[in-house]
Amino acid sequence: MTVRITGVMVQYYKACHRELWFFANQINMNIEDENILLGR
């Protein structure tokens, strides 16, 4: 099994390891959720 490391992955690794985990596991937040829009 090969894993491709992209520039986005490096950026997420530097900014937030949790965001990298979400990205690597193809988990996306629902950006249209009202609570996310309110910053909760």
PDB file of N, CA, C and O in Angstrom:
ATOM      1  N   MET A   1       0.846  -1.180   0.000  1.00  0.00           N
ATOM      2  CA  MET A   1       0.000   0.000   0.000  1.00  0.00           C
ATOM      3  C   MET A   1       0.889   1.240   0.000  1.00  0.00           C
ATOM      4  O   MET A   1       1.775   1.377   0.844  1.00  0.00           O
ATOM      5  N   THR A   2       0.651   2.126  -0.937  1.00  0.00           N
ATOM      6  CA  THR A   2       1.417   3.365  -0.992  1.00  0.00           C
ATOM      7  C   THR A   2       0.525   4.534  -0.624  1.00  0.00           C
ATOM      8  O   THR A   2      -0.659   4.564  -0.960  1.00  0.00           O
ATOM      9  N   VAL A   3       1.105   5.485   0.065  1.00  0.00           N
ATOM     10  CA  VAL A   3       0.382   6.679   0.477  1.00  0.00           C
ATOM     11  C   VAL A   3       1.051   7.869  -0.190  1.00  0.00           C
ATOM     12  O   VAL A   3       2.262   8.058  -0.071  1.00  0.00           O
ATOM     13  N   ARG A   4       0.267   8.662  -0.886  1.00  0.00           N
ATOM     14  CA  ARG A   4       0.797   9.870  -1.513  1.00  0.00           C
ATOM     15  C   ARG A   4       0.675  11.022  -0.533  1.00  0.00           C
ATOM     16  O   ARG A   4      -0.406  11.294  -0.012  1.00  0.00           O
ATOM     17  N   ILE A   5       1.777  11.689  -0.288  1.00  0.00           N
ATOM     18  CA  ILE A   5       1.775  12.852   0.594  1.00  0.00           C
ATOM     19  C   ILE A   5       1.699  14.088  -0.288  1.00  0.00           C
ATOM     20  O   ILE A   5       2.576  14.332  -1.117  1.00  0.00           O
ATOM     21  N   THR A   6       0.643  14.859  -0.097  1.00  0.00           N
ATOM     22  CA  THR A   6       0.422  16.044  -0.922  1.00  0.00           C
ATOM     23  C   THR A   6       0.801  17.303  -0.148  1.00  0.00           C
ATOM     24  O   THR A   6       1.029  17.259   1.061  1.00  0.00           O
ATOM     25  N   GLY A   7       0.863  18.404  -0.848  1.00  0.00           N
ATOM     26  CA  GLY A   7       1.143  19.681  -0.208  1.00  0.00           C
ATOM     27  C   GLY A   7       0.085  20.062   0.809  1.00  0.00           C
ATOM     28  O   GLY A   7       0.393  20.660   1.840  1.00  0.00           O
ATOM     29  N   VAL A   8      -1.161  19.717   0.519  1.00  0.00           N
ATOM     30  CA  VAL A   8      -2.256  20.005   1.452  1.00  0.00           C
ATOM     31  C   VAL A   8      -2.040  19.237   2.750  1.00  0.00           C
ATOM     32  O   VAL A   8      -2.278  19.766   3.835  1.00  0.00           O
ATOM     33  N   MET A   9      -1.591  17.992   2.639  1.00  0.00           N
ATOM     34  CA  MET A   9      -1.332  17.191   3.837  1.00  0.00           C
ATOM     35  C   MET A   9      -0.234  17.810   4.692  1.00  0.00           C
ATOM     36  O   MET A   9      -0.341  17.834   5.918  1.00  0.00           O
ATOM     37  N   VAL A  10       0.812  18.307   4.058  1.00  0.00           N
ATOM     38  CA  VAL A  10       1.895  18.956   4.802  1.00  0.00           C
ATOM     39  C   VAL A  10       1.373  20.208   5.493  1.00  0.00           C
ATOM     40  O   VAL A  10       1.710  20.466   6.649  1.00  0.00           O
ATOM     41  N   GLN A  11       0.553  20.984   4.794  1.00  0.00           N
ATOM     42  CA  GLN A  11      -0.026  22.194   5.379  1.00  0.00           C
ATOM     43  C   GLN A  11      -0.899  21.848   6.582  1.00  0.00           C
ATOM     44  O   GLN A  11      -0.793  22.491   7.626  1.00  0.00           O
ATOM     45  N   TYR A  12      -1.758  20.843   6.450  1.00  0.00           N
ATOM     46  CA  TYR A  12      -2.600  20.423   7.569  1.00  0.00           C
ATOM     47  C   TYR A  12      -1.761  19.904   8.727  1.00  0.00           C
ATOM     48  O   TYR A  12      -2.097  20.142   9.887  1.00  0.00           O
ATOM     49  N   TYR A  13      -0.666  19.193   8.426  1.00  0.00           N
ATOM     50  CA  TYR A  13       0.201  18.664   9.483  1.00  0.00           C
ATOM     51  C   TYR A  13       0.804  19.795  10.302  1.00  0.00           C
ATOM     52  O   TYR A  13       0.890  19.709  11.527  1.00  0.00           O
ATOM     53  N   LYS A  14       1.223  20.861   9.615  1.00  0.00           N
ATOM     54  CA  LYS A  14       1.820  22.000  10.322  1.00  0.00           C
ATOM     55  C   LYS A  14       0.772  22.783  11.101  1.00  0.00           C
ATOM     56  O   LYS A  14       1.056  23.284  12.189  1.00  0.00           O
ATOM     57  N   ALA A  15      -0.440  22.894  10.552  1.00  0.00           N
ATOM     58  CA  ALA A  15      -1.480  23.705  11.188  1.00  0.00           C
ATOM     59  C   ALA A  15      -2.222  22.941  12.278  1.00  0.00           C
ATOM     60  O   ALA A  15      -2.407  23.454  13.381  1.00  0.00           O
ATOM     61  N   CYS A  16      -2.648  21.716  11.973  1.00  0.00           N
ATOM     62  CA  CYS A  16      -3.493  20.972  12.917  1.00  0.00           C
ATOM     63  C   CYS A  16      -3.481  19.492  12.547  1.00  0.00           C
ATOM     64  O   CYS A  16      -3.942  19.113  11.470  1.00  0.00           O
ATOM     65  N   HIS A  17      -2.957  18.664  13.433  1.00  0.00           N
ATOM     66  CA  HIS A  17      -2.882  17.228  13.154  1.00  0.00           C
ATOM     67  C   HIS A  17      -4.266  16.609  12.998  1.00  0.00           C
ATOM     68  O   HIS A  17      -4.439  15.658  12.236  1.00  0.00           O
ATOM     69  N   ARG A  18      -5.246  17.139  13.713  1.00  0.00           N
ATOM     70  CA  ARG A  18      -6.613  16.608  13.610  1.00  0.00           C
ATOM     71  C   ARG A  18      -7.176  16.852  12.212  1.00  0.00           C
ATOM     72  O   ARG A  18      -7.815  15.971  11.636  1.00  0.00           O
ATOM     73  N   GLU A  19      -6.941  18.044  11.666  1.00  0.00           N
ATOM     74  CA  GLU A  19      -7.404  18.339  10.304  1.00  0.00           C
ATOM     75  C   GLU A  19      -6.764  17.379   9.304  1.00  0.00           C
ATOM     76  O   GLU A  19      -7.423  16.926   8.368  1.00  0.00           O
ATOM     77  N   LEU A  20      -5.486  17.070   9.498  1.00  0.00           N
ATOM     78  CA  LEU A  20      -4.812  16.109   8.623  1.00  0.00           C
ATOM     79  C   LEU A  20      -5.487  14.750   8.711  1.00  0.00           C
ATOM     80  O   LEU A  20      -5.699  14.097   7.689  1.00  0.00           O
ATOM     81  N   TRP A  21      -5.826  14.317   9.916  1.00  0.00           N
ATOM     82  CA  TRP A  21      -6.485  13.020  10.088  1.00  0.00           C
ATOM     83  C   TRP A  21      -7.829  13.010   9.368  1.00  0.00           C
ATOM     84  O   TRP A  21      -8.162  12.045   8.679  1.00  0.00           O
ATOM     85  N   PHE A  22      -8.608  14.096   9.528  1.00  0.00           N
ATOM     86  CA  PHE A  22      -9.893  14.192   8.829  1.00  0.00           C
ATOM     87  C   PHE A  22      -9.691  14.116   7.314  1.00  0.00           C
ATOM     88  O   PHE A  22     -10.398  13.384   6.622  1.00  0.00           O
ATOM     89  N   PHE A  23      -8.723  14.876   6.811  1.00  0.00           N
ATOM     90  CA  PHE A  23      -8.459  14.915   5.374  1.00  0.00           C
ATOM     91  C   PHE A  23      -8.024  13.541   4.861  1.00  0.00           C
ATOM     92  O   PHE A  23      -8.510  13.082   3.827  1.00  0.00           O
ATOM     93  N   ALA A  24      -7.112  12.887   5.580  1.00  0.00           N
ATOM     94  CA  ALA A  24      -6.595  11.584   5.158  1.00  0.00           C
ATOM     95  C   ALA A  24      -7.683  10.514   5.171  1.00  0.00           C
ATOM     96  O   ALA A  24      -7.632   9.565   4.388  1.00  0.00           O
ATOM     97  N   ASN A  25      -8.662  10.663   6.054  1.00  0.00           N
ATOM     98  CA  ASN A  25      -9.749   9.694   6.153  1.00  0.00           C
ATOM     99  C   ASN A  25     -10.999  10.138   5.400  1.00  0.00           C
ATOM    100  O   ASN A  25     -12.068   9.547   5.552  1.00  0.00           O
ATOM    101  N   GLN A  26     -10.856  11.177   4.592  1.00  0.00           N
ATOM    102  CA  GLN A  26     -11.923  11.713   3.744  1.00  0.00           C
ATOM    103  C   GLN A  26     -13.170  12.067   4.541  1.00  0.00           C
ATOM    104  O   GLN A  26     -14.290  11.769   4.128  1.00  0.00           O
ATOM    105  N   ILE A  27     -12.962  12.709   5.693  1.00  0.00           N
ATOM    106  CA  ILE A  27     -14.063  13.184   6.521  1.00  0.00           C
ATOM    107  C   ILE A  27     -14.123  14.698   6.356  1.00  0.00           C
ATOM    108  O   ILE A  27     -13.171  15.403   6.693  1.00  0.00           O
ATOM    109  N   ASN A  28     -15.233  15.191   5.843  1.00  0.00           N
ATOM    110  CA  ASN A  28     -15.387  16.622   5.598  1.00  0.00           C
ATOM    111  C   ASN A  28     -16.492  17.186   6.474  1.00  0.00           C
ATOM    112  O   ASN A  28     -17.527  16.551   6.677  1.00  0.00           O
ATOM    113  N   MET A  29     -16.260  18.392   6.991  1.00  0.00           N
ATOM    114  CA  MET A  29     -17.302  19.053   7.766  1.00  0.00           C
ATOM    115  C   MET A  29     -18.383  19.550   6.815  1.00  0.00           C
ATOM    116  O   MET A  29     -18.116  19.859   5.654  1.00  0.00           O
ATOM    117  N   ASN A  30     -19.586  19.620   7.320  1.00  0.00           N
ATOM    118  CA  ASN A  30     -20.692  20.173   6.553  1.00  0.00           C
ATOM    119  C   ASN A  30     -20.624  21.691   6.699  1.00  0.00           C
ATOM    120  O   ASN A  30     -21.090  22.240   7.697  1.00  0.00           O
ATOM    121  N   ILE A  31     -20.046  22.373   5.708  1.00  0.00           N
ATOM    122  CA  ILE A  31     -19.828  23.815   5.829  1.00  0.00           C
ATOM    123  C   ILE A  31     -21.124  24.610   5.782  1.00  0.00           C
ATOM    124  O   ILE A  31     -21.125  25.804   6.085  1.00  0.00           O
ATOM    125  N   GLU A  32     -22.219  23.973   5.410  1.00  0.00           N
ATOM    126  CA  GLU A  32     -23.503  24.660   5.370  1.00  0.00           C
ATOM    127  C   GLU A  32     -24.266  24.547   6.682  1.00  0.00           C
ATOM    128  O   GLU A  32     -25.366  25.086   6.800  1.00  0.00           O
ATOM    129  N   ASP A  33     -23.709  23.862   7.662  1.00  0.00           N
ATOM    130  CA  ASP A  33     -24.355  23.700   8.967  1.00  0.00           C
ATOM    131  C   ASP A  33     -24.424  25.054   9.670  1.00  0.00           C
ATOM    132  O   ASP A  33     -23.430  25.779   9.726  1.00  0.00           O
ATOM    133  N   GLU A  34     -25.584  25.389  10.201  1.00  0.00           N
ATOM    134  CA  GLU A  34     -25.794  26.689  10.851  1.00  0.00           C
ATOM    135  C   GLU A  34     -24.850  26.892  12.030  1.00  0.00           C
ATOM    136  O   GLU A  34     -24.354  28.000  12.233  1.00  0.00           O
ATOM    137  N   ASN A  35     -24.590  25.840  12.813  1.00  0.00           N
ATOM    138  CA  ASN A  35     -23.691  25.960  13.960  1.00  0.00           C
ATOM    139  C   ASN A  35     -22.261  26.276  13.534  1.00  0.00           C
ATOM    140  O   ASN A  35     -21.566  27.034  14.211  1.00  0.00           O
ATOM    141  N   ILE A  36     -21.822  25.707  12.430  1.00  0.00           N
ATOM    142  CA  ILE A  36     -20.480  25.998  11.934  1.00  0.00           C
ATOM    143  C   ILE A  36     -20.416  27.440  11.446  1.00  0.00           C
ATOM    144  O   ILE A  36     -19.417  28.127  11.657  1.00  0.00           O
ATOM    145  N   LEU A  37     -21.478  27.895  10.798  1.00  0.00           N
ATOM    146  CA  LEU A  37     -21.508  29.278  10.333  1.00  0.00           C
ATOM    147  C   LEU A  37     -21.457  30.261  11.497  1.00  0.00           C
ATOM    148  O   LEU A  37     -20.919  31.360  11.360  1.00  0.00           O
ATOM    149  N   LEU A  38     -22.015  29.871  12.642  1.00  0.00           N
ATOM    150  CA  LEU A  38     -22.001  30.732  13.823  1.00  0.00           C
ATOM    151  C   LEU A  38     -20.670  30.665  14.567  1.00  0.00           C
ATOM    152  O   LEU A  38     -20.424  31.455  15.478  1.00  0.00           O
ATOM    153  N   GLY A  39     -19.816  29.725  14.179  1.00  0.00           N
ATOM    154  CA  GLY A  39     -18.509  29.611  14.818  1.00  0.00           C
ATOM    155  C   GLY A  39     -18.510  28.746  16.058  1.00  0.00           C
ATOM    156  O   GLY A  39     -17.622  28.875  16.900  1.00  0.00           O
ATOM    157  N   ARG A  40     -19.476  27.878  16.187  1.00  0.00           N
ATOM    158  CA  ARG A  40     -19.538  26.993  17.351  1.00  0.00           C
ATOM    159  C   ARG A  40     -18.787  25.738  17.105  1.00  0.00           C
ATOM    160  O   ARG A  40     -18.729  24.872  17.978  1.00  0.00           O
TER     161      ARG A  40
END
